[in-house]
Amino acid sequence: MSITAQILVGLVAFLHIAFLILEMFLWDKPLGRKIFGLKEDFATQSKTLAANQGLYNGFLAAGLIWSLFPVGASGMNIPIATFFLGCVVIAGLYGAMTVSKMILFVQAVPAIIALGVLWLL
C-alpha cells in the first residue's frame, strides 16, 4: 500500500482523535465553545450528548489506526481502511446535511480524498 494512502488514513484518524478530545473534554470549555460556536448554557446542557458523539469519533479513529497495521506482506488492511473511511464519509455527509456545511469539509472531504488515494494508487 502506498505511503501516501497510509499518511492520509493516519491524518483522518488524527482528525477524529481531535474531534474526540473536543467533544468529550473541551465541549463546555472556552476553546470548545469557541470552535463550535456554543453558548455556555447550551454547552453545559449538551455536554453528555457531545461526549457520546466524541466516543463514536474515537471508535472511527481506532478503526482507522487498526487498518494501518500490516496484514501479512501486503501492508495496511485495505478492507478495514475502506470500511472506516466509508463510515467517516457517511457521518460527514449526514453532519453536513443536518448540522453544518463545514462538517463536509472538515470530516467528509479528507476521508473521500484518503479513499480515492487508497483505491487509485
N, CA, C and O atoms as a printed pandas DataFrame, in Angstrom:
     atom_number atom_name residue_name chain_id  residue_number  x_coord  y_coord  z_coord
0              1         N          MET        A               1    0.838   -1.183    0.000
1              2        CA          MET        A               1    0.000    0.000    0.000
2              3         C          MET        A               1    0.874    1.233    0.000
3              4         O          MET        A               1    1.946    1.249    0.604
4              5         N          SER        A               2    0.418    2.249   -0.669
5              6        CA          SER        A               2    1.244    3.446   -0.826
6              7         C          SER        A               2    1.393    4.196    0.497
7              8         O          SER        A               2    0.491    4.215    1.334
8              9         N          ILE        A               3    2.541    4.799    0.649
9             10        CA          ILE        A               3    2.806    5.602    1.840
10            11         C          ILE        A               3    1.861    6.798    1.886
11            12         O          ILE        A               3    1.486    7.254    2.966
12            13         N          THR        A               4    1.477    7.306    0.719
13            14        CA          THR        A               4    0.543    8.432    0.665
14            15         C          THR        A               4   -0.796    8.044    1.273
15            16         O          THR        A               4   -1.369    8.801    2.058
16            17         N          ALA        A               5   -1.294    6.868    0.913
17            18        CA          ALA        A               5   -2.566    6.399    1.472
18            19         C          ALA        A               5   -2.446    6.219    2.983
19            20         O          ALA        A               5   -3.358    6.580    3.727
20            21         N          GLN        A               6   -1.341    5.671    3.430
21            22        CA          GLN        A               6   -1.149    5.475    4.869
22            23         C          GLN        A               6   -1.130    6.813    5.611
23            24         O          GLN        A               6   -1.719    6.944    6.683
24            25         N          ILE        A               7   -0.461    7.785    5.042
25            26        CA          ILE        A               7   -0.409    9.114    5.664
26            27         C          ILE        A               7   -1.799    9.734    5.723
27            28         O          ILE        A               7   -2.181   10.309    6.742
28            29         N          LEU        A               8   -2.557    9.620    4.635
29            30        CA          LEU        A               8   -3.896   10.204    4.606
30            31         C          LEU        A               8   -4.843    9.507    5.576
31            32         O          LEU        A               8   -5.635   10.169    6.247
32            33         N          VAL        A               9   -4.772    8.182    5.657
33            34        CA          VAL        A               9   -5.594    7.452    6.629
34            35         C          VAL        A               9   -5.186    7.877    8.044
35            36         O          VAL        A               9   -6.046    8.074    8.903
36            37         N          GLY        A              10   -3.892    8.018    8.287
37            38        CA          GLY        A              10   -3.416    8.479    9.583
38            39         C          GLY        A              10   -3.896    9.884    9.904
39            40         O          GLY        A              10   -4.221   10.183   11.054
40            41         N          LEU        A              11   -3.943   10.751    8.896
41            42        CA          LEU        A              11   -4.438   12.117    9.092
42            43         C          LEU        A              11   -5.918   12.113    9.470
43            44         O          LEU        A              11   -6.331   12.832   10.379
44            45         N          VAL        A              12   -6.708   11.309    8.778
45            46        CA          VAL        A              12   -8.132   11.220    9.106
46            47         C          VAL        A              12   -8.306   10.671   10.531
47            48         O          VAL        A              12   -9.160   11.146   11.279
48            49         N          ALA        A              13   -7.504    9.683   10.900
49            50        CA          ALA        A              13   -7.554    9.158   12.272
50            51         C          ALA        A              13   -7.197   10.252   13.276
51            52         O          ALA        A              13   -7.857   10.394   14.305
52            53         N          PHE        A              14   -6.156   11.020   12.976
53            54        CA          PHE        A              14   -5.749   12.121   13.855
54            55         C          PHE        A              14   -6.883   13.138   14.022
55            56         O          PHE        A              14   -7.144   13.607   15.130
56            57         N          LEU        A              15   -7.553   13.476   12.920
57            58        CA          LEU        A              15   -8.683   14.412   12.996
58            59         C          LEU        A              15   -9.757   13.885   13.944
59            60         O          LEU        A              15  -10.332   14.649   14.720
60            61         N          HIS        A              16  -10.027   12.586   13.882
61            62        CA          HIS        A              16  -11.072   12.034   14.737
62            63         C          HIS        A              16  -10.642   11.927   16.195
63            64         O          HIS        A              16  -11.484   11.972   17.092
64            65         N          ILE        A              17   -9.362   11.789   16.437
65            66        CA          ILE        A              17   -8.877   11.877   17.818
66            67         C          ILE        A              17   -9.066   13.310   18.323
67            68         O          ILE        A              17   -9.453   13.523   19.472
68            69         N          ALA        A              18   -8.792   14.285   17.462
69            70        CA          ALA        A              18   -9.016   15.685   17.842
70            71         C          ALA        A              18  -10.496   15.943   18.111
71            72         O          ALA        A              18  -10.842   16.635   19.069
72            73         N          PHE        A              19  -11.382   15.381   17.258
73            74        CA          PHE        A              19  -12.819   15.538   17.492
74            75         C          PHE        A              19  -13.209   14.920   18.830
75            76         O          PHE        A              19  -14.005   15.495   19.573
76            77         N          LEU        A              20  -12.646   13.745   19.141
77            78        CA          LEU        A              20  -12.917   13.092   20.423
78            79         C          LEU        A              20  -12.546   14.027   21.572
79            80         O          LEU        A              20  -13.336   14.222   22.496
80            81         N          ILE        A              21  -11.370   14.591   21.518
81            82        CA          ILE        A              21  -10.909   15.481   22.595
82            83         C          ILE        A              21  -11.812   16.698   22.711
83            84         O          ILE        A              21  -12.209   17.083   23.810
84            85         N          LEU        A              22  -12.134   17.301   21.573
85            86        CA          LEU        A              22  -13.006   18.480   21.598
86            87         C          LEU        A              22  -14.383   18.161   22.168
87            88         O          LEU        A              22  -14.909   18.911   22.990
88            89         N          GLU        A              23  -14.960   17.054   21.734
89            90        CA          GLU        A              23  -16.331   16.743   22.129
90            91         C          GLU        A              23  -16.432   16.124   23.523
91            92         O          GLU        A              23  -17.406   16.365   24.236
92            93         N          MET        A              24  -15.449   15.339   23.912
93            94        CA          MET        A              24  -15.531   14.685   25.219
94            95         C          MET        A              24  -14.994   15.545   26.361
95            96         O          MET        A              24  -15.498   15.477   27.482
96            97         N          PHE        A              25  -13.982   16.344   26.078
97            98        CA          PHE        A              25  -13.296   17.033   27.166
98            99         C          PHE        A              25  -13.345   18.559   27.093
99           100         O          PHE        A              25  -13.204   19.224   28.119
100          101         N          LEU        A              26  -13.539   19.122   25.910
101          102        CA          LEU        A              26  -13.474   20.576   25.772
102          103         C          LEU        A              26  -14.794   21.210   25.353
103          104         O          LEU        A              26  -14.854   22.424   25.158
104          105         N          TRP        A              27  -15.841   20.428   25.211
105          106        CA          TRP        A              27  -17.125   20.903   24.705
106          107         C          TRP        A              27  -17.621   22.142   25.449
107          108         O          TRP        A              27  -18.039   23.117   24.825
108          109         N          ASP        A              28  -17.576   22.104   26.771
109          110        CA          ASP        A              28  -18.111   23.215   27.559
110          111         C          ASP        A              28  -17.028   24.163   28.076
111          112         O          ASP        A              28  -17.299   25.040   28.895
112          113         N          LYS        A              29  -15.809   23.977   27.592
113          114        CA          LYS        A              29  -14.704   24.861   27.955
114          115         C          LYS        A              29  -14.630   26.000   26.932
115          116         O          LYS        A              29  -15.195   25.880   25.844
116          117         N          PRO        A              30  -13.954   27.087   27.255
117          118        CA          PRO        A              30  -13.902   28.220   26.324
118          119         C          PRO        A              30  -13.434   27.838   24.908
119          120         O          PRO        A              30  -14.018   28.308   23.931
120          121         N          LEU        A              31  -12.402   27.003   24.778
121          122        CA          LEU        A              31  -11.917   26.629   23.454
122          123         C          LEU        A              31  -12.981   25.840   22.681
123          124         O          LEU        A              31  -13.237   26.120   21.510
124          125         N          GLY        A              32  -13.587   24.872   23.331
125          126        CA          GLY        A              32  -14.628   24.080   22.676
126          127         C          GLY        A              32  -15.822   24.930   22.277
127          128         O          GLY        A              32  -16.349   24.793   21.173
128          129         N          ARG        A              33  -16.248   25.809   23.177
129          130        CA          ARG        A              33  -17.385   26.680   22.854
130          131         C          ARG        A              33  -17.056   27.591   21.686
131          132         O          ARG        A              33  -17.913   27.858   20.843
132          133         N          LYS        A              34  -15.817   28.072   21.631
133          134        CA          LYS        A              34  -15.415   28.952   20.531
134          135         C          LYS        A              34  -15.389   28.180   19.204
135          136         O          LYS        A              34  -15.908   28.662   18.197
136          137         N          ILE        A              35  -14.795   27.002   19.201
137          138        CA          ILE        A              35  -14.692   26.213   17.976
138          139         C          ILE        A              35  -16.066   25.847   17.439
139          140         O          ILE        A              35  -16.303   25.918   16.233
140          141         N          PHE        A              36  -16.984   25.450   18.338
141          142        CA          PHE        A              36  -18.308   25.015   17.907
142          143         C          PHE        A              36  -19.338   26.143   17.919
143          144         O          PHE        A              36  -20.486   25.933   17.527
144          145         N          GLY        A              37  -18.946   27.319   18.359
145          146        CA          GLY        A              37  -19.870   28.452   18.382
146          147         C          GLY        A              37  -21.031   28.241   19.347
147          148         O          GLY        A              37  -22.184   28.504   19.008
148          149         N          LEU        A              38  -20.722   27.769   20.544
149          150        CA          LEU        A              38  -21.758   27.418   21.512
150          151         C          LEU        A              38  -21.875   28.457   22.612
151          152         O          LEU        A              38  -20.885   29.052   23.038
152          153         N          LYS        A              39  -23.097   28.663   23.062
153          154        CA          LYS        A              39  -23.323   29.466   24.251
154          155         C          LYS        A              39  -23.084   28.577   25.468
155          156         O          LYS        A              39  -23.289   27.365   25.415
156          157         N          GLU        A              40  -22.653   29.189   26.552
157          158        CA          GLU        A              40  -22.267   28.436   27.740
158          159         C          GLU        A              40  -23.393   27.536   28.258
159          160         O          GLU        A              40  -23.150   26.380   28.604
160          161         N          ASP        A              41  -24.617   28.058   28.313
161          162        CA          ASP        A              41  -25.711   27.250   28.849
162          163         C          ASP        A              41  -26.017   26.045   27.949
163          164         O          ASP        A              41  -26.283   24.953   28.451
164          165         N          PHE        A              42  -25.982   26.233   26.641
165          166        CA          PHE        A              42  -26.223   25.109   25.730
166          167         C          PHE        A              42  -25.107   24.079   25.846
167          168         O          PHE        A              42  -25.374   22.877   25.862
168          169         N          ALA        A              43  -23.858   24.538   25.928
169          170        CA          ALA        A              43  -22.723   23.620   26.046
170          171         C          ALA        A              43  -22.842   22.784   27.316
171          172         O          ALA        A              43  -22.557   21.586   27.305
172          173         N          THR        A              44  -23.260   23.412   28.401
173          174        CA          THR        A              44  -23.429   22.686   29.663
174          175         C          THR        A              44  -24.553   21.655   29.550
175          176         O          THR        A              44  -24.410   20.524   30.015
176          177         N          GLN        A              45  -25.658   22.041   28.939
177          178        CA          GLN        A              45  -26.803   21.137   28.809
178          179         C          GLN        A              45  -26.528   19.971   27.859
179          180         O          GLN        A              45  -27.066   18.880   28.049
180          181         N          SER        A              46  -25.714   20.187   26.859
181          182        CA          SER        A              46  -25.488   19.158   25.836
182          183         C          SER        A              46  -24.162   18.415   26.017
183          184         O          SER        A              46  -23.755   17.652   25.140
184          185         N          LYS        A              47  -23.503   18.628   27.125
185          186        CA          LYS        A              47  -22.182   18.050   27.354
186          187         C          LYS        A              47  -22.178   16.523   27.250
187          188         O          LYS        A              47  -21.280   15.956   26.628
188          189         N          THR        A              48  -23.147   15.860   27.836
189          190        CA          THR        A              48  -23.202   14.394   27.803
190          191         C          THR        A              48  -23.431   13.894   26.379
191          192         O          THR        A              48  -22.804   12.924   25.954
192          193         N          LEU        A              49  -24.304   14.534   25.656
193          194        CA          LEU        A              49  -24.555   14.165   24.263
194          195         C          LEU        A              49  -23.285   14.336   23.425
195          196         O          LEU        A              49  -22.960   13.476   22.606
196          197         N          ALA        A              50  -22.582   15.427   23.627
197          198        CA          ALA        A              50  -21.338   15.669   22.881
198          199         C          ALA        A              50  -20.276   14.627   23.235
199          200         O          ALA        A              50  -19.533   14.178   22.363
200          201         N          ALA        A              51  -20.206   14.249   24.490
201          202        CA          ALA        A              51  -19.232   13.231   24.896
202          203         C          ALA        A              51  -19.531   11.900   24.208
203          204         O          ALA        A              51  -18.611   11.191   23.801
204          205         N          ASN        A              52  -20.797   11.564   24.078
205          206        CA          ASN        A              52  -21.181   10.341   23.375
206          207         C          ASN        A              52  -20.742   10.423   21.913
207          208         O          ASN        A              52  -20.216    9.458   21.360
208          209         N          GLN        A              53  -20.956   11.550   21.314
209          210        CA          GLN        A              53  -20.535   11.773   19.927
210          211         C          GLN        A              53  -19.023   11.672   19.803
211          212         O          GLN        A              53  -18.514   11.105   18.837
212          213         N          GLY        A              54  -18.310   12.213   20.767
213          214        CA          GLY        A              54  -16.857   12.132   20.770
214          215         C          GLY        A              54  -16.368   10.697   20.876
215          216         O          GLY        A              54  -15.374   10.322   20.254
216          217         N          LEU        A              55  -17.072    9.898   21.666
217          218        CA          LEU        A              55  -16.708    8.493   21.795
218          219         C          LEU        A              55  -16.811    7.779   20.450
219          220         O          LEU        A              55  -15.943    6.979   20.101
220          221         N          TYR        A              56  -17.870    8.067   19.699
221          222        CA          TYR        A              56  -18.014    7.464   18.372
222          223         C          TYR        A              56  -16.874    7.894   17.445
223          224         O          TYR        A              56  -16.375    7.088   16.659
224          225         N          ASN        A              57  -16.467    9.144   17.534
225          226        CA          ASN        A              57  -15.324    9.592   16.738
226          227         C          ASN        A              57  -14.062    8.853   17.149
227          228         O          ASN        A              57  -13.203    8.574   16.311
228          229         N          GLY        A              58  -13.943    8.536   18.422
229          230        CA          GLY        A              58  -12.811    7.739   18.879
230          231         C          GLY        A              58  -12.815    6.339   18.289
231          232         O          GLY        A              58  -11.763    5.801   17.944
232          233         N          PHE        A              59  -14.001    5.747   18.173
233          234        CA          PHE        A              59  -14.095    4.423   17.552
234          235         C          PHE        A              59  -13.692    4.480   16.081
235          236         O          PHE        A              59  -13.028    3.570   15.585
236          237         N          LEU        A              60  -14.088    5.539   15.385
237          238        CA          LEU        A              60  -13.665    5.697   13.989
238          239         C          LEU        A              60  -12.144    5.808   13.909
239          240         O          LEU        A              60  -11.518    5.175   13.059
240          241         N          ALA        A              61  -11.555    6.605   14.785
241          242        CA          ALA        A              61  -10.095    6.742   14.806
242          243         C          ALA        A              61   -9.426    5.404   15.101
243          244         O          ALA        A              61   -8.427    5.058   14.470
244          245         N          ALA        A              62   -9.970    4.652   16.055
245          246        CA          ALA        A              62   -9.389    3.352   16.401
246          247         C          ALA        A              62   -9.420    2.401   15.202
247          248         O          ALA        A              62   -8.445    1.694   14.946
248          249         N          GLY        A              63  -10.522    2.384   14.477
249          250        CA          GLY        A              63  -10.615    1.529   13.297
250          251         C          GLY        A              63   -9.632    1.929   12.224
251          252         O          GLY        A              63   -9.026    1.072   11.580
252          253         N          LEU        A              64   -9.467    3.220   12.026
253          254        CA          LEU        A              64   -8.512    3.696   11.023
254          255         C          LEU        A              64   -7.078    3.361   11.425
255          256         O          LEU        A              64   -6.270    2.969   10.583
256          257         N          ILE        A              65   -6.768    3.512   12.686
257          258        CA          ILE        A              65   -5.427    3.148   13.177
258          259         C          ILE        A              65   -5.209    1.648   13.025
259          260         O          ILE        A              65   -4.129    1.213   12.624
260          261         N          TRP        A              66   -6.221    0.861   13.342
261          262        CA          TRP        A              66   -6.147   -0.590   13.177
262          263         C          TRP        A              66   -5.846   -0.945   11.724
263          264         O          TRP        A              66   -5.078   -1.871   11.462
264          265         N          SER        A              67   -6.436   -0.227   10.788
265          266        CA          SER        A              67   -6.219   -0.525    9.366
266          267         C          SER        A              67   -4.780   -0.274    8.929
267          268         O          SER        A              67   -4.352   -0.781    7.892
268          269         N          LEU        A              68   -4.040    0.493    9.699
269          270        CA          LEU        A              68   -2.648    0.790    9.347
270          271         C          LEU        A              68   -1.687   -0.326    9.742
271          272         O          LEU        A              68   -0.540   -0.344    9.296
272          273         N          PHE        A              69   -2.147   -1.254   10.575
273          274        CA          PHE        A              69   -1.289   -2.364   10.960
274          275         C          PHE        A              69   -1.179   -3.357    9.815
275          276         O          PHE        A              69   -2.187   -3.727    9.213
276          277         N          PRO        A              70    0.033   -3.790    9.511
277          278        CA          PRO        A              70    0.241   -4.684    8.368
278          279         C          PRO        A              70   -0.498   -6.017    8.516
279          280         O          PRO        A              70   -0.643   -6.564    9.609
280          281         N          VAL        A              71   -0.951   -6.504    7.375
281          282        CA          VAL        A              71   -1.572   -7.825    7.299
282          283         C          VAL        A              71   -0.709   -8.635    6.354
283          284         O          VAL        A              71   -0.764   -8.453    5.137
284          285         N          GLY        A              72    0.079   -9.521    6.909
285          286        CA          GLY        A              72    0.997  -10.300    6.082
286          287         C          GLY        A              72    1.995   -9.376    5.403
287          288         O          GLY        A              72    2.469   -8.408    5.998
288          289         N          ALA        A              73    2.303   -9.681    4.166
289          290        CA          ALA        A              73    3.264   -8.880    3.409
290          291         C          ALA        A              73    2.587   -7.760    2.635
291          292         O          ALA        A              73    3.257   -6.980    1.959
292          293         N          SER        A              74    1.247   -7.673    2.729
293          294        CA          SER        A              74    0.520   -6.728    1.876
294          295         C          SER        A              74    0.454   -5.311    2.412
295          296         O          SER        A              74   -0.068   -4.433    1.726
296          297         N          GLY        A              75    0.952   -5.054    3.590
297          298        CA          GLY        A              75    0.871   -3.705    4.133
298          299         C          GLY        A              75   -0.436   -3.482    4.868
299          300         O          GLY        A              75   -0.959   -4.404    5.495
300          301         N          MET        A              76   -0.968   -2.279    4.800
301          302        CA          MET        A              76   -2.167   -1.940    5.563
302          303         C          MET        A              76   -3.370   -2.768    5.126
303          304         O          MET        A              76   -3.401   -3.315    4.023
304          305         N          ASN        A              77   -4.330   -2.846    5.989
305          306        CA          ASN        A              77   -5.532   -3.639    5.741
306          307         C          ASN        A              77   -6.528   -2.784    4.958
307          308         O          ASN        A              77   -7.260   -1.983    5.538
308          309         N          ILE        A              78   -6.549   -2.958    3.659
309          310        CA          ILE        A              78   -7.365   -2.118    2.779
310          311         C          ILE        A              78   -8.867   -2.278    3.050
311          312         O          ILE        A              78   -9.571   -1.268    3.086
312          313         N          PRO        A              79   -9.390   -3.495    3.243
313          314        CA          PRO        A              79  -10.829   -3.589    3.530
314          315         C          PRO        A              79  -11.244   -2.857    4.807
315          316         O          PRO        A              79  -12.296   -2.218    4.841
316          317         N          ILE        A              80  -10.432   -2.946    5.845
317          318        CA          ILE        A              80  -10.764   -2.258    7.094
318          319         C          ILE        A              80  -10.657   -0.744    6.901
319          320         O          ILE        A              80  -11.516    0.002    7.371
320          321         N          ALA        A              81   -9.615   -0.289    6.218
321          322        CA          ALA        A              81   -9.479    1.144    5.936
322          323         C          ALA        A              81  -10.670    1.636    5.121
323          324         O          ALA        A              81  -11.214    2.706    5.393
324          325         N          THR        A              82  -11.070    0.861    4.128
325          326        CA          THR        A              82  -12.209    1.241    3.291
326          327         C          THR        A              82  -13.483    1.349    4.121
327          328         O          THR        A              82  -14.235    2.314    3.984
328          329         N          PHE        A              83  -13.725    0.363    4.978
329          330        CA          PHE        A              83  -14.925    0.387    5.812
330          331         C          PHE        A              83  -14.963    1.630    6.698
331          332         O          PHE        A              83  -15.960    2.351    6.716
332          333         N          PHE        A              84  -13.873    1.882    7.436
333          334        CA          PHE        A              84  -13.888    3.007    8.374
334          335         C          PHE        A              84  -13.867    4.359    7.665
335          336         O          PHE        A              84  -14.501    5.304    8.134
336          337         N          LEU        A              85  -13.153    4.469    6.547
337          338        CA          LEU        A              85  -13.223    5.713    5.781
338          339         C          LEU        A              85  -14.627    5.924    5.238
339          340         O          LEU        A              85  -15.121    7.051    5.209
340          341         N          GLY        A              86  -15.273    4.843    4.805
341          342        CA          GLY        A              86  -16.662    4.951    4.345
342          343         C          GLY        A              86  -17.583    5.425    5.451
343          344         O          GLY        A              86  -18.469    6.246    5.215
344          345         N          CYS        A              87  -17.381    4.912    6.664
345          346        CA          CYS        A              87  -18.165    5.370    7.812
346          347         C          CYS        A              87  -17.952    6.857    8.062
347          348         O          CYS        A              87  -18.901    7.588    8.345
348          349         N          VAL        A              88  -16.713    7.298    7.956
349          350        CA          VAL        A              88  -16.404    8.721    8.158
350          351         C          VAL        A              88  -17.099    9.566    7.094
351          352         O          VAL        A              88  -17.671   10.610    7.408
352          353         N          VAL        A              89  -17.053    9.120    5.842
353          354        CA          VAL        A              89  -17.706    9.867    4.756
354          355         C          VAL        A              89  -19.202    9.981    5.019
355          356         O          VAL        A              89  -19.770   11.067    4.909
356          357         N          ILE        A              90  -19.840    8.874    5.363
357          358        CA          ILE        A              90  -21.284    8.891    5.612
358          359         C          ILE        A              90  -21.615    9.801    6.795
359          360         O          ILE        A              90  -22.554   10.595    6.727
360          361         N          ALA        A              91  -20.849    9.686    7.872
361          362        CA          ALA        A              91  -21.079   10.554    9.031
362          363         C          ALA        A              91  -20.880   12.014    8.668
363          364         O          ALA        A              91  -21.641   12.876    9.108
364          365         N          GLY        A              92  -19.855   12.296    7.864
365          366        CA          GLY        A              92  -19.594   13.673    7.449
366          367         C          GLY        A              92  -20.691   14.231    6.554
367          368         O          GLY        A              92  -21.081   15.390    6.695
368          369         N          LEU        A              93  -21.189   13.416    5.638
369          370        CA          LEU        A              93  -22.281   13.858    4.762
370          371         C          LEU        A              93  -23.555   14.111    5.570
371          372         O          LEU        A              93  -24.248   15.106    5.359
372          373         N          TYR        A              94  -23.849   13.208    6.487
373          374        CA          TYR        A              94  -25.029   13.384    7.333
374          375         C          TYR        A              94  -24.899   14.639    8.202
375          376         O          TYR        A              94  -25.843   15.420    8.330
376          377         N          GLY        A              95  -23.725   14.817    8.792
377          378        CA          GLY        A              95  -23.499   16.009    9.608
378          379         C          GLY        A              95  -23.612   17.282    8.792
379          380         O          GLY        A              95  -24.140   18.285    9.273
380          381         N          ALA        A              96  -23.118   17.253    7.555
381          382        CA          ALA        A              96  -23.208   18.435    6.689
382          383         C          ALA        A              96  -24.661   18.756    6.343
383          384         O          ALA        A              96  -25.033   19.924    6.229
384          385         N          MET        A              97  -25.477   17.721    6.178
385          386        CA          MET        A              97  -26.890   17.939    5.837
386          387         C          MET        A              97  -27.727   18.359    7.043
387          388         O          MET        A              97  -28.722   19.066    6.884
388          389         N          THR        A              98  -27.339   17.935    8.240
389          390        CA          THR        A              98  -28.194   18.153    9.405
390          391         C          THR        A              98  -27.669   19.171   10.413
391          392         O          THR        A              98  -28.446   19.728   11.188
392          393         N          VAL        A              99  -26.359   19.421   10.411
393          394        CA          VAL        A              99  -25.792   20.290   11.446
394          395         C          VAL        A              99  -25.110   21.517   10.845
395          396         O          VAL        A              99  -25.509   22.650   11.116
396          397         N          SER        A             100  -24.078   21.288   10.026
397          398        CA          SER        A             100  -23.305   22.399    9.474
398          399         C          SER        A             100  -22.600   21.958    8.202
399          400         O          SER        A             100  -22.037   20.865    8.141
400          401         N          LYS        A             101  -22.632   22.805    7.197
401          402        CA          LYS        A             101  -21.943   22.511    5.932
402          403         C          LYS        A             101  -20.432   22.369    6.151
403          404         O          LYS        A             101  -19.763   21.690    5.372
404          405         N          MET        A             102  -19.896   22.988    7.178
405          406        CA          MET        A             102  -18.472   22.911    7.466
406          407         C          MET        A             102  -18.021   21.473    7.710
407          408         O          MET        A             102  -16.877   21.124    7.421
408          409         N          ILE        A             103  -18.915   20.638    8.240
409          410        CA          ILE        A             103  -18.571   19.239    8.510
410          411         C          ILE        A             103  -18.188   18.518    7.223
411          412         O          ILE        A             103  -17.358   17.610    7.239
412          413         N          LEU        A             104  -18.788   18.920    6.117
413          414        CA          LEU        A             104  -18.436   18.327    4.830
414          415         C          LEU        A             104  -16.938   18.477    4.573
415          416         O          LEU        A             104  -16.275   17.528    4.155
416          417         N          PHE        A             105  -16.417   19.663    4.824
417          418        CA          PHE        A             105  -15.018   19.961    4.506
418          419         C          PHE        A             105  -14.048   19.461    5.576
419          420         O          PHE        A             105  -12.915   19.095    5.262
420          421         N          VAL        A             106  -14.479   19.443    6.818
421          422        CA          VAL        A             106  -13.606   19.044    7.914
422          423         C          VAL        A             106  -13.552   17.525    8.075
423          424         O          VAL        A             106  -12.519   16.976    8.459
424          425         N          GLN        A             107  -14.664   16.846    7.781
425          426        CA          GLN        A             107  -14.729   15.415    8.034
426          427         C          GLN        A             107  -14.840   14.599    6.751
427          428         O          GLN        A             107  -14.037   13.693    6.528
428          429         N          ALA        A             108  -15.813   14.902    5.910
429          430        CA          ALA        A             108  -16.067   14.049    4.740
430          431         C          ALA        A             108  -14.998   14.182    3.659
431          432         O          ALA        A             108  -14.531   13.173    3.132
432          433         N          VAL        A             109  -14.608   15.396    3.322
433          434        CA          VAL        A             109  -13.647   15.593    2.222
434          435         C          VAL        A             109  -12.301   14.919    2.494
435          436         O          VAL        A             109  -11.789   14.242    1.602
436          437         N          PRO        A             110  -11.696   15.069    3.689
437          438        CA          PRO        A             110  -10.437   14.345    3.922
438          439         C          PRO        A             110  -10.586   12.828    3.762
439          440         O          PRO        A             110   -9.694   12.167    3.231
440          441         N          ALA        A             111  -11.708   12.283    4.220
441          442        CA          ALA        A             111  -11.927   10.837    4.091
442          443         C          ALA        A             111  -12.142   10.436    2.637
443          444         O          ALA        A             111  -11.680    9.376    2.215
444          445         N          ILE        A             112  -12.832   11.264    1.872
445          446        CA          ILE        A             112  -13.040   10.988    0.447
446          447         C          ILE        A             112  -11.700   10.987   -0.284
447          448         O          ILE        A             112  -11.439   10.123   -1.121
448          449         N          ILE        A             113  -10.863   11.953    0.038
449          450        CA          ILE        A             113   -9.531   12.019   -0.587
450          451         C          ILE        A             113   -8.718   10.783   -0.215
451          452         O          ILE        A             113   -8.082   10.171   -1.072
452          453         N          ALA        A             114   -8.742   10.417    1.073
453          454        CA          ALA        A             114   -8.000    9.229    1.519
454          455         C          ALA        A             114   -8.518    7.967    0.821
455          456         O          ALA        A             114   -7.729    7.116    0.412
456          457         N          LEU        A             115   -9.828    7.849    0.685
457          458        CA          LEU        A             115  -10.400    6.698   -0.026
458          459         C          LEU        A             115   -9.944    6.663   -1.482
459          460         O          LEU        A             115   -9.572    5.612   -2.004
460          461         N          GLY        A             116   -9.977    7.819   -2.124
461          462        CA          GLY        A             116   -9.533    7.889   -3.523
462          463         C          GLY        A             116   -8.096    7.465   -3.678
463          464         O          GLY        A             116   -7.772    6.691   -4.578
464          465         N          VAL        A             117   -7.225    7.958   -2.813
465          466        CA          VAL        A             117   -5.811    7.596   -2.895
466          467         C          VAL        A             117   -5.620    6.118   -2.553
467          468         O          VAL        A             117   -4.816    5.429   -3.182
468          469         N          LEU        A             118   -6.351    5.644   -1.569
469          470        CA          LEU        A             118   -6.259    4.235   -1.177
470          471         C          LEU        A             118   -6.576    3.315   -2.347
471          472         O          LEU        A             118   -5.917    2.292   -2.533
472          473         N          TRP        A             119   -7.563    3.669   -3.120
473          474        CA          TRP        A             119   -8.015    2.780   -4.206
474          475         C          TRP        A             119   -7.387    3.097   -5.554
475          476         O          TRP        A             119   -7.415    2.253   -6.450
476          477         N          LEU        A             120   -6.821    4.288   -5.724
477          478        CA          LEU        A             120   -6.239    4.637   -7.023
478          479         C          LEU        A             120   -4.744    4.394   -7.114
479          480         O          LEU        A             120   -4.215    4.177   -8.204
480          481         N          LEU        A             121   -4.059    4.427   -5.978
481          482        CA          LEU        A             121   -2.609    4.247   -6.018
482          483         C          LEU        A             121   -2.212    2.819   -5.710
483          484         O          LEU        A             121   -1.024    2.497   -5.702
